[in-house]
């Protein structure tokens, strides 16, 4: 799970150490890259949900078709 990451506050805290401004900027960028790597856009999420819905619809239709064919075969055996 990702949590909001305040790069400015992080950099400000690091600047006060021996690492200084350059070290703080570098660390803040690196931490932001790691923290933001797994975030997804709304559009990408919508596309993934649509693709999954399409796949699940195909599975349900296939299962219903198979069940109908089996039921028809069983009825014809009578």
LINWO-V814264 format. One record per residue. SS is DSSP state (H for helix, E for strand, - for the rest). PHI is phi as a letter, one per 40 degrees, with the letter a starting at -180 (none if undefined). D_LAST is the distance of its C-alpha to the last C-alpha in Angstrom with 1 decimal. Layout:
BEGIN
SS_PHI_D_LAST / SS_PHI_D_LAST
END
This chain:
BEGIN
-_none_57.2 / -_c_60.0 / -_b_62.8 / -_d_65.3 / -_b_68.2 / -_c_71.7 / H_c_73.4 / H_c_76.6 / H_c_77.0 / H_d_76.2 / H_c_78.7 / H_c_81.4 / H_c_81.0 / H_c_81.3 / H_d_84.3 / -_c_86.2 / -_c_85.8 / -_c_87.5 / -_c_84.8 / H_g_86.2 / H_c_84.9 / H_c_83.7 / H_c_81.8 / H_c_80.3 / H_c_79.1 / H_c_77.6 / H_c_75.8 / H_c_74.6 / H_c_73.1 / H_c_71.4 / H_c_70.0 / H_c_68.7 / H_c_67.0 / H_c_65.2 / H_c_64.4 / H_c_63.1 / -_d_61.1 / -_c_57.7 / -_c_57.9 / -_b_55.5 / -_c_56.1 / H_c_54.2 / H_c_53.1 / H_c_51.9 / H_c_49.9 / H_c_48.3 / H_c_47.4 / H_c_45.9 / H_c_43.8 / H_c_42.6 / H_c_41.6 / H_c_39.8 / H_c_38.0 / H_c_36.9 / H_c_35.6 / H_c_33.7 / H_c_32.2 / H_c_31.0 / H_c_29.4 / H_c_27.6 / H_c_26.4 / H_c_25.2 / H_c_23.4 / H_c_21.7 / H_c_20.7 / H_c_19.2 / H_c_17.4 / H_c_16.0 / H_c_14.9 / H_c_13.2 / H_c_11.4 / H_c_10.4 / H_c_9.3 / H_c_7.2 / H_c_5.7 / H_c_5.5 / -_c_3.8 / -_c_0.0
END
